[in-house]
């Protein structure tokens, strides 16, 4: 498995240990969420769909669906990420930043 950062790889190992211990289940890597479907403008210009890709998703012991994203301080401030985080919240999802 290739990770975007060492921090993300370390978090995966932590989650894998939690999975093996039975603390979480159904872990997924690079889970895609569609924020906006593809469409064509009035002028016929195609616009690609917009997605948010979570680093990890899983179900915790209480049955909650958890979305995790490993972020540095710099990437937490990224305008595109902040916009996608707001759109995810509008859909009822909370992103846990690690």
N, C-alpha and C positions, 0 to 999 in steps of 0.2 A: 504494500500500500504506500502510495506517495502522498505526503502531506505538504501543505503550503508553508508550514513552519515547524520548527522543533517543538514549540509550545503546543501546537495542535497534535503532534505525534505523542507527546507526553500525556495529553488529556485523553487521547484514544486508549492508551495503555491503562489509565485509571478507570475509564469506563469499561474496558474489557474485563478488568479485575472485578468490578462491581457486577457485571453480567455473570461471570463465573461464580460469584458468591450468591447469586440469586437476588441481588438488591435492585436490579433493573432488568428489563426484557425488551425484546424487539428493537435493538439498536440498529440504526441506519446511518450510513455516511453519505454526505452530499445529497441530502433529501431536497428535491426541487418542489417549490411552491409557485404556482402561477399567480402573478399579481394583476396582470392585464393580458387578455387574449390578443392575438394578432388581429389587425384590422387594416382597412384601407381608408385613407383620408378622402375627403370630398373630391379631391383632384385625382384620386386613384392611386396615390402613392402608398405602397405597402409599408406597414409599421410592424416590426417584429414584436412578438409577445415579450412581456417583462416578467422575469422570474427572480425569486429570492432562493438562494441555495444555502441551506443550513449545513454547518459542519457536521452536526450530529443531531439525531432525534432518537428518543427512547421513551419507554413507559416506566415510571417510577413505581415504588412499592404501593403507593396509594392509588395507582391507576391513572395518574396524571400524564398527559402527553407533554413531554419536555422538548423544547427546541433550544439547542446550544450553539453558540458561535464563539470561537476563540478569536479574541480581538486584542490588539495592542491599543495603547492610548491614542496613537495617531489614526489608526483605522476606525476607532470609535467615533472620531470627529469627521470622517469622510462624508461628504454631502450625499452621495448616492446611497451609501449604506444607511444613513439616517432617514432618508426618504423611504427606502424599502422597509425599514423597521416600522415606520409610521403606517405604511400600507398594510403590513402584516398585522399591526395592532387593530387597524380598521376591520380586518377580517376575523378578529377575535383571538389572535395568536400573540403570545408573549415570548420574546427572545431573551434567553438567559445568556449574558455575556460572561465569558470565563477568561 
